[in-house]
Amino acid sequence: MDKSAIVLAGGSSTRLNTDKAILELDGITILNRVIKEVKGLVDEVIIVTNSEDRCNTYKKLVSPEVKFAVDAYEYQGPLVGAATGFEVASGEYCLLLPVDSPFISKEVVSLLFDCCVGKSAAIPRFTNMEIEPLHAVYHTLNALDAAKKCIERGEFEMGAMVDKLRGVRYISTMVIEQLDPELKTFFNINTPSDLRKATALNKLKEVKRKN
């Protein structure tokens, strides 16, 4: 097995006041939209949650072959979720994604996997030098080692893990824009306003597809 996808679904969704993963766009949950976009590009999909209850809820919504893992560490957050996913992943390389990004580009995912070969990570980077560590591909064992070291030291930021990796390839968003002109891959749903925008974007996408 060469490629895995880890979808982080342990957030509290406080600003939406509901679990964003089970919200629907055009009758499809956001969770299933993310799974759909990556499924044909990877050998396994792993959903990482922060509780058994949430895990059991999601299992009823997705296909049986999707795997699940519950945060393995007491502290919760993206880094802990990533470490949990890296621990159970079978692929040499792992795509890491948040559950609230319904417009993942298959072309961008393929680019990140291609760029990660022989590297510890392939991470998008904006022109202002900000990085997107939650929309990136990692060499599983290298990333797991770095994540564990961070957790042991009480460092829980994704950037701390990235800093410990050697051989990171940063992919400019100017390159990614050639495949995803509006950079919708990085669009997250965090607020009611984001949800309304996502609904509008999805309708526009459907119109373009039909035309």
C-alpha positions as CSV (number, residue, x, y, z in Angstrom):
1,M,0.0,0.0,0.0
2,D,1.5,3.3,-1.1
3,K,-0.9,6.1,-0.4
4,S,-3.3,6.9,2.5
5,A,-5.6,9.8,3.2
6,I,-6.1,11.1,6.7
7,V,-9.2,13.2,7.3
8,L,-9.2,15.1,10.6
9,A,-12.7,15.2,12.0
10,G,-12.2,16.0,15.6
11,G,-13.0,19.7,15.8
12,S,-15.7,21.2,18.0
13,S,-17.5,23.3,15.2
14,T,-18.3,25.9,17.9
15,R,-18.9,28.7,15.4
16,L,-21.4,26.7,13.5
17,N,-23.1,25.3,16.6
18,T,-23.4,21.9,14.9
19,D,-21.1,19.1,13.6
20,K,-19.9,20.5,10.2
21,A,-18.9,17.0,8.9
22,I,-22.5,15.9,8.7
23,L,-23.8,19.1,7.1
24,E,-25.0,18.6,3.6
25,L,-24.3,20.3,0.3
26,D,-26.7,19.3,-2.4
27,G,-27.7,16.2,-0.4
28,I,-24.2,15.0,0.3
29,T,-22.5,15.4,3.7
30,I,-19.3,17.4,3.8
31,L,-17.5,14.3,5.1
32,N,-18.6,12.2,2.1
33,R,-17.6,15.0,-0.3
34,V,-14.0,14.9,1.0
35,I,-13.9,11.1,0.9
36,K,-15.3,11.1,-2.7
37,E,-12.6,13.5,-4.0
38,V,-9.7,11.5,-2.6
39,K,-10.9,8.0,-2.8
40,G,-9.7,7.1,-6.2
41,L,-6.3,8.6,-5.6
42,V,-5.4,6.7,-2.4
43,D,-5.4,3.1,-1.2
44,E,-7.2,3.8,2.1
45,V,-9.1,6.6,3.7
46,I,-8.8,7.1,7.5
47,I,-11.2,9.3,9.5
48,V,-9.7,10.5,12.8
49,T,-12.1,11.7,15.4
50,N,-11.9,12.7,19.1
51,S,-14.4,10.3,20.5
52,E,-15.9,6.8,20.0
53,D,-19.4,8.4,19.9
54,R,-18.4,10.6,16.9
55,C,-16.7,7.7,15.3
56,N,-19.9,5.6,15.6
57,T,-22.0,8.4,14.1
58,Y,-19.7,8.8,11.1
59,K,-19.5,5.1,10.4
60,K,-23.2,5.1,9.7
61,L,-22.7,7.7,7.0
62,V,-19.8,6.4,5.0
63,S,-19.0,3.2,3.0
64,P,-17.7,0.2,5.0
65,E,-14.1,0.3,3.6
66,V,-13.4,3.7,5.2
67,K,-11.3,3.2,8.3
68,F,-11.6,5.1,11.6
69,A,-9.2,6.0,14.4
70,V,-9.8,7.9,17.7
71,D,-7.3,10.4,19.0
72,A,-4.6,8.4,20.7
73,Y,-3.4,11.3,23.0
74,E,-5.2,13.2,25.8
75,Y,-4.5,16.6,24.3
76,Q,-6.8,17.3,21.3
77,G,-6.0,19.3,18.2
78,P,-4.8,18.9,14.5
79,L,-1.3,17.7,15.4
80,V,-2.6,15.0,17.7
81,G,-5.1,13.9,15.1
82,A,-2.4,13.8,12.5
83,A,-0.2,11.7,14.7
84,T,-3.0,9.3,15.4
85,G,-3.6,9.0,11.6
86,F,0.1,8.5,10.8
87,E,0.2,5.7,13.4
88,V,-2.5,3.6,11.8
89,A,-1.9,4.5,8.1
90,S,-0.5,1.7,5.9
91,G,0.7,4.0,3.1
92,E,4.2,5.2,2.7
93,Y,2.8,8.6,2.0
94,C,-0.2,10.3,3.7
95,L,-2.5,13.0,2.4
96,L,-3.6,15.1,5.4
97,L,-6.9,17.0,5.2
98,P,-9.4,18.7,7.4
99,V,-13.0,17.5,7.2
100,D,-14.4,20.9,6.4
101,S,-12.9,21.4,3.0
102,P,-15.6,20.2,0.5
103,F,-13.9,21.4,-2.7
104,I,-10.7,19.4,-2.7
105,S,-9.1,19.3,-6.2
106,K,-8.1,15.8,-7.4
107,E,-5.4,17.5,-9.6
108,V,-3.9,19.3,-6.6
109,V,-3.9,16.1,-4.6
110,S,-2.1,14.3,-7.4
111,L,0.5,17.1,-7.6
112,L,1.2,17.0,-3.9
113,F,1.7,13.2,-4.0
114,D,4.0,13.5,-7.0
115,C,6.1,16.2,-5.3
116,C,6.4,14.3,-2.1
117,V,8.2,11.3,-3.6
118,G,11.6,11.1,-1.9
119,K,10.8,14.0,0.4
120,S,9.4,14.3,4.0
121,A,6.5,16.4,2.9
122,A,5.0,18.4,0.1
123,I,3.3,21.5,1.6
124,P,1.4,24.3,-0.2
125,R,2.8,27.8,0.5
126,F,1.2,31.1,-0.2
127,T,3.1,34.1,-1.6
128,N,3.2,35.6,1.9
129,M,5.1,32.5,3.0
130,E,2.2,31.1,5.1
131,I,1.9,27.4,4.7
132,E,-1.1,24.9,4.5
133,P,0.1,22.0,6.7
134,L,-3.5,20.6,6.8
135,H,-3.7,20.3,3.0
136,A,-0.4,18.5,2.5
137,V,1.2,15.2,1.8
138,Y,3.7,13.6,4.2
139,H,6.1,10.7,4.3
140,T,4.3,8.7,6.9
141,L,7.1,7.5,9.1
142,N,9.1,10.7,9.0
143,A,6.0,12.7,9.9
144,L,5.0,10.3,12.7
145,D,8.4,10.6,14.3
146,A,8.3,14.4,14.1
147,A,4.8,14.6,15.5
148,K,5.6,12.3,18.4
149,K,8.6,14.4,19.3
150,C,6.5,17.5,19.4
151,I,3.8,15.9,21.5
152,E,6.4,14.6,24.0
153,R,7.8,18.2,24.3
154,G,4.3,19.8,24.7
155,E,4.5,21.4,21.3
156,F,1.0,21.1,19.7
157,E,1.2,23.3,16.6
158,M,1.4,21.8,13.2
159,G,4.2,24.2,12.3
160,A,6.3,22.7,15.1
161,M,6.1,19.3,13.4
162,V,6.9,20.8,10.0
163,D,10.0,22.5,11.5
164,K,11.3,19.1,12.6
165,L,11.1,17.6,9.2
166,R,14.0,17.5,6.8
167,G,13.6,17.5,3.1
168,V,10.3,19.5,2.9
169,R,9.2,20.5,-0.6
170,Y,7.1,23.7,-0.6
171,I,4.6,24.1,-3.5
172,S,3.8,27.7,-4.3
173,T,0.1,28.5,-4.6
174,M,1.0,30.2,-7.9
175,V,1.7,26.7,-9.2
176,I,-1.4,25.3,-7.6
177,E,-3.5,28.0,-9.2
178,Q,-2.7,26.5,-12.6
179,L,-4.8,23.5,-11.5
180,D,-7.2,25.2,-9.1
181,P,-7.5,28.9,-10.2
182,E,-9.6,30.0,-7.2
183,L,-7.7,27.9,-4.7
184,K,-11.0,26.3,-3.6
185,T,-9.1,23.3,-2.3
186,F,-8.2,25.4,0.7
187,F,-11.7,26.6,1.4
188,N,-12.9,25.8,4.9
189,I,-16.3,25.9,6.4
190,N,-16.1,27.4,9.9
191,T,-19.0,29.8,10.1
192,P,-22.6,30.2,8.9
193,S,-21.3,32.6,6.3
194,D,-18.8,30.0,5.1
195,L,-21.6,27.5,4.7
196,R,-23.7,29.9,2.7
197,K,-20.7,30.6,0.4
198,A,-20.0,26.9,0.1
199,T,-23.7,26.4,-1.0
200,A,-23.3,29.1,-3.6
201,L,-20.0,27.7,-4.9
202,N,-21.4,24.2,-5.1
203,K,-24.4,25.5,-7.2
204,L,-22.0,27.3,-9.5
205,K,-19.9,24.2,-9.8
206,E,-23.0,22.1,-10.8
207,V,-24.0,24.7,-13.4
208,K,-20.5,24.7,-15.0
209,R,-20.5,20.9,-15.0
210,K,-23.8,20.6,-16.8
211,N,-22.8,23.2,-19.4
